[in-house]
Amino acid sequence: MDFGTKILPDKRIEFNFWAPDSKTAQLCIKNHDMLPMDSKKDGWFQVVTDLAKSASAYMFRIDNGMMVPDPASRCQIKDVHDESLIIDPDEFDWENDFKWKGRPWIETVIYEIHTGTFSNDGTFRAIEEKLDYFISLGITAIELMPVADFPGKRNWGYDGVLLFAPDKTYGTPNDLKNLVKTAHKKGLMVFLDVVYNHFGPEGNYLHVYAKSKFFNPEHKIPWGDAINFKNRNVRNFYIQNALYWLEEYHFDGLRFDAVHTIKDVSNMHILKEISRKIKGEIKNRNVHLILENDVNQKTYLKQNSKKEPEYFTAQWNDDFHHAAHVLLTGESSGYYEKYTDKPVHHLAKTLAQGFTKNLSSTSFINFLQNHDQAGNRFMGERITKLTHQEALKAVISLYLLSPSVPLLFMGEEFGCEQPFYFFCDLEEKLSKSVKEGRLKEFSHFLPPTLDTPNLFHSKIPDVTSEKVFIDSKLNWDCIKNLKNNKILNFYKKMLEIRKKHIIPLIPEIEHSKTKYKIINDNAFWVKWKIKNGEYLWLTANLANRKVNWFLIPDTTQKAEILWKKIL
């Protein structure tokens, strides 16, 4: 990498620091005198020394006297304001992991995890202990919410400021690498959520020594000035970060958060350049790149004549979630509003073709829950608290048995009813601002049981408190309950059917010939044509009353019924 530290063949350490707004820079190695750094072109500073070694703590001193961590720190000694630690990438023993080639995308079943609330310990090691559980469930890939170092002891991860350093609350870099290595031994892929649209509000020192180059005040995003992707060094910072997680940590793929908020008017968008660099560098194994994109841009999902992705593998399919949520709950506020007009129509369409025609079904990732859809509710409710279980099972079967890639949010597979709140741990002034922002955000929601605004506001959880974090931790003991165990077995059954019957058909589907038909406001069918002339059919009645099934072509005499259930 251009950024950060390099261990040279003679074991000396090379330090590289990009600080275009600072006239001078010094290296501060713990227990040693400060070393002046040589000024290079374009705002770079560099020094090579034998005073440091692996695990040495260091910081940089800029011309105003401020001490700052390395923006490309691989590890922090404590938190984002403290010293960085030198990590030797060659010290970790990957054993035979270099033989791992990954898994084909069509086999993917994703399980999204927030490391801190997945277990009581909230660590990478605790996730590693559950790998056999994922396999028994039918999961083929776990996806970690962002782990880049964030301020404080708890955070969703989207407030990361040191993008190369796993947060110490979750464990060491070696703990994370060991999680990936062990997962691969068991045949599981591991994906990582990365945030390239903004930095968190606390601990981002780039504003001090690189503000004029790293940020572009001409473009505003919800978090302030946009990242300045017109600058070559800024582009390299993110390209190298993506490669770093894939090469140094052996992740099988990345999920790019809220890319619609990335403002880039360059000839080649930074997302496409990142994708091309990854495909050019990593050719010996499967790497899958996932988008979250509210504006549904087909260009990033472009496929070649072999239906292989040219840039990104797939995108989170919010349309499926929103339509299903309206059907299950009847909610119609916010972004659900445009789905309230005949939601079954929206659901059938998005199952058949996502947000656009002629892309593979596997270009879309369907889900009923994720961190946003629970945590951005002011009480953090999961879908299990908002609808009837039998109705929920009907829609679960739709997204687990369709050819699109399914994503589960941790705990949903056993009917977890605990809330998943938004939470953070920022300095006092920022914490106050966050709390006020949450009150403002939810002030237009007034549940019928709360007839006064003051009472309503008193019910909104304090997202900066430790309590909401603890309350969000999964209770694994509830699996012992008969009700939760039945739900778990239902998920296992659906994923077993998917593995045995659906996945083998996916490569044979002629996606441009997929059709769907609305029977009435509660029933529909979708059929995916197979190359041998057969079809994969899905028929669904999502009402609590019977439907005239004679409107659906009768395939029962010729077809193998993979799953049929009246719930």
C-alpha positions in Angstrom: 0.0 0.0 0.0 1.0 3.6 -0.5 -0.4 4.4 2.9 0.7 3.3 6.4 3.7 1.1 7.2 5.8 -1.4 5.3 8.2 -3.9 6.7 11.2 -3.9 4.4 13.3 -7.0 3.7 16.0 -5.8 6.1 13.3 -5.5 8.8 13.4 -1.8 8.9 10.0 0.0 8.9 8.9 2.4 6.2 6.3 5.0 7.4 4.2 6.8 4.8 1.9 9.7 5.8 -0.2 11.8 3.4 -0.8 15.2 5.0 -1.2 17.8 2.2 -2.4 20.5 4.6 0.7 20.2 6.9 4.1 21.7 6.1 6.0 19.3 8.3 5.5 15.9 9.9 7.3 13.9 12.5 7.1 10.2 13.5 6.7 9.5 17.2 7.6 6.0 18.2 6.8 5.1 21.8 9.9 5.4 24.0 11.9 7.0 21.3 12.7 10.6 20.2 10.7 12.1 17.4 12.0 11.5 13.9 11.5 14.2 11.2 9.8 12.8 8.1 11.1 13.6 4.6 8.7 15.8 2.6 7.9 14.1 -0.7 5.7 15.2 -3.7 2.0 16.0 -3.4 1.8 16.2 0.4 3.5 12.9 1.2 5.9 12.4 4.1 8.2 9.4 4.6 10.8 8.0 7.0 12.6 4.6 7.2 13.9 3.5 10.6 15.1 0.5 12.6 13.8 2.0 15.8 10.4 0.3 15.3 9.3 -3.3 14.9 6.2 -5.3 14.8 3.8 -4.3 17.7 5.6 -0.9 18.2 3.2 1.9 19.0 3.5 5.1 17.0 1.8 8.4 16.0 2.4 11.3 13.7 3.0 14.9 14.7 1.8 17.6 12.3 2.9 21.2 12.1 0.4 22.5 14.5 1.8 20.2 17.2 -1.2 17.8 17.2 -0.5 14.1 17.5 -2.6 12.0 15.2 -3.0 8.2 14.6 -2.0 6.7 11.2 -5.1 7.0 8.9 -4.0 3.5 7.5 -3.4 2.0 11.0 -3.8 -1.7 11.0 -4.5 -1.7 14.7 -5.0 0.8 17.5 -3.5 0.3 21.0 -6.8 1.5 22.5 -9.3 3.7 20.6 -9.3 6.0 17.6 -7.6 8.8 19.4 -4.6 6.7 20.6 -1.4 5.3 19.2 -1.4 3.0 16.2 0.4 -0.4 16.3 2.6 -1.9 13.6 1.3 -5.2 12.3 3.4 -7.6 10.3 1.0 -9.3 7.8 3.4 -12.2 7.4 3.3 -13.2 11.0 -0.2 -14.8 10.8 -0.1 -18.5 9.7 -2.8 -19.0 7.1 -1.9 -22.6 6.8 -3.5 -24.0 3.6 -6.1 -21.2 3.2 -4.3 -20.1 0.0 -5.9 -23.2 -1.6 -9.4 -21.9 -0.8 -11.1 -20.8 -4.0 -14.3 -19.6 -2.5 -17.8 -20.7 -3.6 -19.9 -19.9 -6.6 -22.3 -17.1 -6.1 -25.4 -19.2 -6.9 -24.7 -21.2 -3.7 -24.8 -18.1 -1.5 -27.1 -17.8 1.5 -26.1 -14.8 3.6 -26.3 -14.4 7.3 -25.8 -10.8 8.4 -24.0 -10.3 11.8 -23.3 -7.4 14.1 -20.3 -8.7 15.9 -20.9 -6.8 19.2 -24.5 -8.0 19.7 -24.3 -11.4 18.1 -23.1 -12.9 21.5 -22.6 -11.8 25.1 -18.9 -11.5 24.5 -19.3 -9.6 21.3 -16.1 -10.8 19.7 -14.8 -12.4 16.5 -14.0 -15.5 18.6 -17.6 -15.9 19.7 -18.7 -15.9 16.0 -16.1 -18.5 15.3 -17.7 -20.8 17.9 -21.0 -20.7 16.0 -19.7 -21.7 12.6 -21.0 -25.2 12.8 -24.4 -23.8 13.7 -24.4 -21.8 10.5 -23.6 -24.9 8.5 -26.4 -26.9 10.2 -28.8 -24.1 9.3 -27.9 -24.0 5.6 -25.9 -20.8 5.6 -23.0 -20.6 3.1 -21.7 -17.0 3.9 -21.6 -14.8 6.9 -21.5 -11.0 6.4 -20.0 -8.8 9.1 -21.4 -5.4 9.6 -18.5 -2.8 9.4 -15.6 -3.6 11.8 -13.4 -0.6 11.0 -12.3 1.2 14.1 -15.0 3.5 15.5 -15.0 5.8 18.5 -16.1 4.4 21.9 -17.1 0.9 23.0 -20.2 0.3 20.9 -21.4 1.3 17.4 -23.1 -0.2 14.4 -19.8 0.3 12.6 -20.9 3.0 10.1 -19.1 5.6 12.2 -15.7 4.1 11.4 -12.8 6.5 11.0 -9.7 4.2 10.7 -10.7 2.0 7.8 -7.8 -0.5 8.0 -8.0 -1.3 11.7 -10.5 -3.8 13.1 -12.1 -2.4 16.2 -10.3 -3.6 19.4 -13.7 -4.2 21.2 -14.2 -7.2 18.8 -10.7 -8.6 19.2 -7.3 -8.5 17.5 -6.5 -8.5 13.8 -5.4 -12.1 14.3 -8.7 -13.0 15.8 -10.5 -11.7 12.7 -8.1 -13.6 10.4 -8.6 -16.8 12.4 -12.4 -16.4 12.0 -12.0 -16.2 8.3 -9.5 -19.1 8.1 -11.7 -21.4 10.3 -14.8 -20.5 8.3 -13.0 -21.4 5.1 -11.9 -24.8 6.5 -15.6 -25.5 7.1 -16.7 -24.3 3.6 -18.1 -21.0 4.6 -17.5 -17.7 2.9 -17.0 -14.5 4.9 -18.1 -11.0 3.6 -17.3 -7.6 5.1 -19.4 -4.5 5.0 -17.3 -1.4 4.1 -18.3 2.3 4.2 -16.8 4.5 1.5 -19.3 7.3 1.5 -18.3 9.1 4.7 -16.4 9.0 8.0 -17.8 8.9 11.5 -18.2 12.2 13.4 -15.5 11.6 16.0 -11.9 10.7 15.5 -11.5 11.6 11.8 -8.2 13.5 11.8 -8.1 13.7 8.0 -10.1 17.0 8.5 -7.1 18.4 10.3 -4.2 17.6 7.9 -5.9 16.6 4.5 -9.2 18.5 4.4 -8.4 20.5 1.3 -7.7 17.4 -0.7 -9.7 14.6 0.9 -13.1 16.3 1.0 -15.1 18.2 -1.6 -17.4 21.0 -0.2 -19.0 21.4 -3.6 -21.0 18.2 -2.9 -22.9 17.7 0.2 -24.0 14.3 1.6 -26.0 13.6 4.8 -22.8 13.6 6.9 -21.3 16.8 5.5 -18.8 17.3 2.7 -18.5 14.5 0.2 -15.3 12.4 -0.3 -13.2 14.0 -3.0 -12.8 11.2 -5.5 -11.4 13.5 -8.1 -8.1 13.3 -6.2 -5.8 10.4 -7.1 -4.5 9.8 -3.6 -8.0 9.7 -2.2 -9.0 7.2 -4.9 -6.0 5.0 -4.1 -6.9 5.1 -0.4 -10.2 3.4 -1.0 -9.0 1.0 -3.7 -6.2 -0.1 -1.5 -8.6 -0.5 1.5 -10.8 -2.8 -0.6 -7.8 -4.9 -1.7 -6.5 -4.9 1.9 -9.5 -6.7 3.3 -9.6 -9.2 0.4 -5.9 -9.9 0.3 -4.6 -9.4 3.8 -7.7 -10.9 5.6 -8.8 -13.3 2.8 -12.4 -12.1 2.8 -14.5 -13.6 0.1 -16.4 -10.4 -0.8 -17.4 -6.9 0.2 -20.7 -5.2 0.7 -20.5 -1.4 -0.2 -22.7 0.7 2.0 -25.1 3.3 0.6 -23.2 3.9 -2.7 -25.9 6.3 -3.9 -24.4 8.9 -1.5 -20.9 8.6 -3.2 -20.4 11.7 -5.3 -17.9 11.1 -8.1 -18.0 12.9 -11.4 -14.7 11.4 -12.7 -14.5 9.8 -16.1 -14.6 6.4 -14.3 -16.7 6.2 -11.2 -14.7 5.1 -8.1 -16.9 2.0 -7.7 -16.1 0.8 -11.2 -12.4 1.4 -10.7 -12.4 -0.5 -7.4 -14.1 -3.4 -9.1 -11.7 -3.5 -12.0 -8.7 -3.3 -9.7 -10.1 -6.2 -7.6 -10.8 -8.3 -10.7 -7.3 -7.5 -12.1 -5.5 -8.4 -8.8 -7.4 -11.4 -7.6 -7.9 -14.0 -10.3 -7.4 -17.3 -8.5 -10.5 -17.4 -6.4 -14.1 -16.2 -6.3 -14.6 -12.7 -5.0 -18.2 -11.3 -4.7 -18.9 -7.6 -4.6 -22.3 -6.4 -3.2 -24.0 -3.0 -3.4 -26.5 -1.2 -1.3 -27.9 1.4 -3.8 -31.2 3.3 -3.2 -31.3 4.7 -6.7 -31.1 1.2 -8.4 -28.5 1.9 -11.1 -28.3 -1.0 -13.6 -24.9 0.1 -14.8 -23.1 -1.4 -11.8 -24.8 -4.8 -12.3 -23.9 -5.0 -16.0 -23.3 -8.5 -17.2 -21.4 -9.9 -20.1 -22.7 -12.4 -22.7 -22.1 -15.3 -20.3 -24.3 -13.5 -17.6 -21.1 -12.9 -15.6 -21.0 -9.5 -13.7 -18.6 -7.0 -15.2 -18.5 -4.9 -12.0 -20.6 -5.9 -9.1 -22.2 -9.3 -8.3 -25.5 -8.3 -6.8 -27.4 -5.6 -5.0 -29.6 -5.6 -1.9 -33.2 -5.7 -3.2 -35.0 -3.1 -1.0 -38.1 -3.3 -3.3 -38.7 -6.9 -2.2 -38.4 -6.0 1.4 -40.6 -2.9 1.2 -43.4 -4.7 -0.7 -43.3 -7.7 1.7 -43.3 -5.4 4.7 -46.4 -3.5 3.6 -48.2 -6.8 3.0 -47.2 -8.2 6.4 -47.8 -5.1 8.5 -50.0 -2.7 6.6 -47.5 0.1 7.4 -47.6 2.9 4.9 -45.4 5.7 6.1 -42.0 6.8 4.9 -40.5 4.8 2.0 -43.3 2.3 2.4 -45.8 4.7 1.0 -45.1 4.0 -2.7 -45.7 0.3 -2.1 -49.1 0.6 -0.5 -50.8 0.6 -3.9 -51.3 -3.1 -4.6 -48.2 -4.4 -2.8 -48.7 -7.9 -4.3 -48.0 -6.4 -7.7 -44.7 -4.9 -6.4 -43.8 -8.2 -4.7 -44.4 -10.4 -7.8 -42.5 -8.0 -10.0 -39.5 -7.8 -7.8 -39.4 -11.6 -7.4 -39.4 -12.0 -11.2 -37.0 -9.2 -12.3 -35.7 -7.2 -9.3 -35.8 -3.5 -10.2 -35.1 -4.1 -13.9 -35.5 -6.7 -16.6 -32.8 -9.0 -18.2 -30.5 -9.3 -15.2 -30.0 -12.7 -13.5 -32.2 -13.4 -10.5 -28.9 -13.8 -8.5 -28.2 -10.1 -9.2 -30.6 -9.4 -6.4 -30.4 -10.2 -2.7 -33.8 -10.6 -1.0 -34.5 -10.2 2.7 -37.2 -9.7 5.2 -34.9 -8.2 7.9 -31.6 -6.5 8.1 -29.8 -4.1 10.5 -31.5 -1.0 8.9 -35.0 -2.3 8.8 -35.0 -3.1 12.5 -32.6 -0.6 13.9 -34.0 2.5 12.1 -37.3 1.9 13.8 -37.4 4.0 17.0 -38.2 0.9 19.1 -35.9 -1.4 17.1 -38.7 -3.9 16.4 -38.0 -7.0 14.3 -40.6 -8.2 11.8 -41.6 -11.0 14.2 -43.2 -8.4 16.5 -45.1 -6.7 13.7 -47.1 -9.5 12.1 -48.6 -13.0 12.5 -46.2 -15.9 12.5 -48.1 -17.9 9.8 -48.2 -14.9 7.5 -44.5 -14.4 8.1 -43.7 -18.0 7.3 -45.5 -17.6 3.9 -43.3 -14.7 2.9 -40.2 -16.4 4.3 -40.8 -19.3 1.9 -41.0 -16.9 -1.0 -37.6 -15.4 -0.5 -35.8 -18.6 0.6 -37.2 -20.7 -2.3 -36.8 -18.2 -5.2 -33.7 -18.1 -7.4 -32.5 -14.7 -6.0 -29.9 -14.8 -3.2 -31.4 -14.8 0.3 -30.1 -12.8 3.3 -31.0 -13.5 6.9 -30.4 -11.1 9.8 -29.0 -12.7 12.9 -31.6 -14.3 15.1 -34.5 -14.2 12.6 -34.1 -17.9 11.9 -35.3 -18.7 15.4 -37.9 -16.0 15.6 -35.9 -13.6 17.7 -38.2 -11.0 19.2 -35.5 -8.9 20.9 -35.2 -5.4 19.5 -32.1 -4.4 17.5 -31.6 -0.8 18.3 -29.4 1.9 16.8 -26.6 2.6 19.3 -23.4 4.5 19.5 -20.8 5.7 22.1 -19.6 9.2 21.2 -18.2 12.1 23.1 -20.7 14.2 25.1 -21.5 16.9 22.7 -22.0 14.5 19.8 -24.1 12.2 21.9 -26.4 15.1 22.7 -26.7 15.9 19.0 -27.5 12.3 18.1 -30.2 12.1 20.8 -31.8 15.4 19.5 -31.6 14.1 16.0 -33.4 10.9 16.8 -36.2 12.9 18.5 -36.6 15.1 15.5 -36.4 12.1 13.1 -39.3 10.3 14.8 -41.3 13.3 15.9 -43.8 12.7 13.0 -44.5 9.2 14.2 -47.1 9.2 17.0 -48.3 5.7 17.8 -52.0 5.5 18.7 -51.2 4.2 22.2 -49.3 7.4 22.9 -51.6 10.4 22.7 -49.1 13.1 23.7 -45.8 14.0 22.1 -44.0 14.3 25.4 -45.0 10.8 26.4 -43.9 9.6 23.0 -40.5 11.2 23.3 -40.0 9.7 26.7 -40.4 6.2 25.1 -37.7 6.7 22.5 -34.6 4.8 23.7 -31.4 6.7 24.5 -29.3 5.3 21.7 -26.1 6.6 23.4 -26.7 4.5 26.5 -25.1 1.1 27.2 -28.5 -0.3 27.9 -29.8 -0.3 24.3 -26.6 -2.0 23.3 -27.0 -4.8 25.9 -30.8 -5.1 25.1 -29.8 -5.7 21.4 -27.7 -8.7 22.2 -29.1 -12.0 20.9 -30.5 -14.4 23.5 -29.5 -17.8 22.2 -31.2 -19.6 25.1 -34.6 -18.9 23.5 -33.8 -21.6 20.9 -34.6 -24.1 23.7 -38.2 -22.9 23.6 -40.6 -25.0 21.5 -41.9 -22.1 19.6 -38.5 -20.8 18.6 -37.2 -24.3 17.8 -40.1 -24.9 15.4 -39.2 -21.6 13.6 -35.6 -22.7 13.4 -36.5 -26.1 11.9 -38.8 -24.3 9.4 -35.8 -22.2 8.2 -33.6 -25.4 8.0 -36.3 -27.1 5.9 -36.6 -24.2 3.5 -32.8 -24.0 3.1 -32.5 -27.7 2.6 -35.1 -27.5 -0.2 -33.2 -24.6 -1.7 -29.9 -26.5 -1.7 -31.4 -29.7 -3.1 -33.8 -28.3 -5.7 -33.4 -24.5 -6.4 -29.7 -24.0 -6.6 -29.0 -26.7 -9.2 -31.6 -25.0 -11.5 -30.2 -21.4 -11.2 -27.5 -21.8 -13.9 -30.1 -23.2 -16.3 -32.6 -20.4 -15.9 -33.2 -18.1 -19.0 -33.7 -15.0 -16.9 -34.9 -12.8 -19.8 -37.9 -15.1 -20.2 -39.1 -15.0 -16.6 -42.8 -14.1 -16.4 -45.3 -13.3 -13.6 -49.0 -12.8 -13.3 -51.2 -11.2 -10.7 -54.3 -13.3 -9.9 -55.8 -10.8 -7.5 -54.6 -8.3 -4.9 -53.4 -11.2 -2.7 -52.3 -14.0 -5.2 -49.8 -14.3 -8.0 -47.5 -16.6 -9.8 -43.9 -16.4 -11.1 -42.3 -18.8 -13.5 -38.7 -19.0 -14.4 -38.0 -20.8 -17.7 -35.3 -23.5 -17.7 -33.2 -24.1 -20.8 -34.6 -27.6 -21.3 -38.0 -26.1 -21.7 -39.3 -26.8 -18.2 -40.2 -24.1 -15.7 -39.7 -23.4 -12.0 -43.0 -22.2 -10.8 -43.9 -20.3 -7.7 -47.6 -19.7 -6.8 -48.7 -17.8 -3.8 -51.9 -16.8 -2.0 -51.0 -14.3 0.7 -54.6 -13.7 1.9 -56.3 -15.3 4.8 -59.0 -16.6 2.5 -59.1 -19.0 -0.4 -58.4 -17.9 -4.0 -59.7 -19.3 -7.3 -56.7 -21.4 -8.1 -58.2 -22.4 -11.5 -56.8 -19.0 -12.7 -53.4 -20.5 -12.3 -52.2 -23.1 -15.0 -52.5 -26.6 -13.6 -49.0 -28.1 -13.4 -49.8 -30.7 -10.7 -50.1 -33.6 -13.2 -46.7 -33.0 -14.7 -44.7 -31.2 -12.1 -42.6 -32.3 -9.2 -43.9 -30.3 -6.2 -40.9 -29.0 -4.3 -42.9 -27.5 -1.4 -46.6 -26.9 -0.8 -48.2 -25.7 2.3 -51.4 -24.1 3.5 -50.3 -22.0 6.5 
